[in-house]
Amino acid sequence: MTTLAPSLSESGRAEILRLLHGPCDPAALSALTALRKALADGDPGPVHGPGRGAALMGRLRSLADALPPGDGILDDPARLAAVHAHAAVADPSLCLAGLVHHLLCLGSLTELSVDQAGLEPRLSALREGRAKGVYLITEVGQANSHLDTGTRADFDPADGSFVLHTPGPGAAKFGSAGTRGVEQTGVVLARLFVDGTDRGVFAFMVGLTDAQGPLPGLELSDPIALDALPLDYVQVRFHRVRVTAAHWLSDGARIDRHQGGNQSGDSTVAFHDPAGSPEQRLQRTLRVGQGLWAAMPAVAAATSRRTAVQAVHYARTRRTQSRLAPGVPLLAYRSQQTVVLGALADAFALTCAADGALAVRTGARAPVPPGQEREDAMGFTPWAAVSRPLAAYKAVTVRTAARLTAECQHRCGFSGQLTANRLAGYRDFHHAFETAGGDSQLIFYDIGRSLVEEGHGREPELREPLEPTSPYWWPALLRRHRASLVRELIWLGAADASRDPFERWNPLLERAGVLGEAHATLLMADDVVRVLDGLRDPGLVRALTPLAALHGALSARRWAGSLLALGPLEAAEFAALSAAVDRLCDAVMEQLPLLLEVFGEPGESPALGAMLDRARGAAS
């Protein structure tokens, strides 16, 4: 695994391995080492066209090999997160395919099916990487299509099967189902109709393609290009596709058929759903998203650590010819230190958030009584109601990683644009997940709305004054700011239940989004100090403490407008931030060799620009 600094004690090495890879056992760590080698040595194949399917399936099998075998493949959230984090570092498109395959497709089949034996042999093929899993939720005709799913699944009482149908062009599904020449199995979200009555949105397992192409009743569009994150995107339409009863992922719902149940002697049906309402049914069907949200912070952290380490290496080795100081390395400049050391600090914060998200996911695995999945009622969208903390972790970590990567890419000049250095791929991956897997901004809107309606407006007391150079300063400041944002929204009428909801919230959505983002950012800030407080190795504590504080000080600068406007940050404190950032950069620089060894990966090129120095041939 990661090559750790010899100055670390054995206990310190164990602590950092636990932080970087989660609570994985030695067998899992060995599997991750083998996965890294397989992805480095393997041929990713073409992005499109002949050979694409076979190459992608080979790499998906490498991911399956690093996970527990058989029906235990999804039983270890930490290992799932670590495997997909390794995939993201090597190949962001593969990571996306793996997340869909394992956490959305296989996750739905595992969590929502009441009889997994009825899903064979497709289920085993997916677990072993012999078939590709697809998740079809988004429809092309309208925004927030998951709230008004158009695809129909009509129950046929004659044999207990379902007829899956796309009623119009707007109900066509969009997804990565266009991989040619391989078996693909989809989890399709459709609105169930029983006896003509809408019973809510359920998931169904549907065979999509085999080696020869689309299966009967399936229509796939021509490929849809998305160069920023290349996968095989298409529109999918269903033309009265028959789905057996065993392939209904009923999640405990059932349909009872009775012969001669009325005066005419016709058969009747009775529908039972433990969810209790279509709204709760949608939340239960979408709860598979919790696995994705728990893994995304680890993915964001891994790509961000690689980005930050490369950017620091580049800044250390790239010499400038500026008239200020010809020949000095980029890292000598405060403006460069703030960005690349700040990226290292943010990557550490993301690593702590990954640990926090996994803790939430592990604690949430206990069975929950039907109808009590979440305390939250569904608001603007279902995401925060499915799991507020995990949705918040997903949103804040992908947004942080996207910003961090874009800044580092810019500071690495032309080298930052080169495909081989992967910064563009990381940036595009995280930008894509701003909307994929639950739109981050909508998640923030909903969290902000919930906090206002729950009345979280009391400002916490500060026990003792803190300086910006303390890692505890930022979470304390942010906690006060969250309270001030709630109070502002209440003062503006957001809690007035007598008003029409649209009229009440429409002018306040941006403020609600700021509040939701502040809440999610506070989760990450609290994780940083929690991890820091749990460390025992003095060398690690000494190295990571200024890094944690730098994350907080730079975050406060980014939030300065809102903080100053509402008062948690005073003008004098803001004026002192720049000097605090400089002192923290100096402290981080003293620990930089250890930090680079801890957060770097073995075999990495020493500098982003190294390949530019390996020109072939001789100058004439």
Secondary structure, 3 states (H helix, E strand, C coil): CCCCCCCCCHHHHHHHHHHHHCCCCHHHHHHHHHHHHHHHHCCCCCCCCCCHHHHHHHHHHHHHHCCCCHHHCCCCHHHHHHHHHHHHHHCHHHHHHHHHHHHHHHHHHHHHCCCHHHHCCHHHHHHCCCCEEEEECCECCCCCHHHHCCCEEEEECCCCEEEEECCCHHHCEEECCCCCCCCEEEEEEEEEEECCEEEEEEEEEEEEEECCEECCCEEECCCECCCCCCCCEEEEEECCEEECHHHEECCCCEEEEECCCCCCCCCEEEEECCCCCHHHHHHHHHHHHHHHHHHHHHHHHHHHHHHHHHHHHHHHHCECCCCCCCCCEHHHCHHHHHHHHHHHHHHHHHHHHHHHHHHHHHHCCCCCCCCCCCCCCCCCCCHHHHCHHHHHHHHHHHHHHHHHHHHHHHHCHHHHHCHHHCHHHHHHHHHHCCCCCCCHHHHHHHHHHHHHHHCCCCCCCCCCCCCCCCCCHHHHHHHHHHHHHHHHHHHCCCCCCCCCHHHHHHHHHHHHHHHHHHHHHHHHHHHHHHHHHHCCCHHHHHHHHHHHHHHHHHHHHHCHHHHHHHCCCCHHHHHHHHHHHHHHHHHHHHCHHHHHHHHCCCCCCCCCCHHHHCCCCCCC
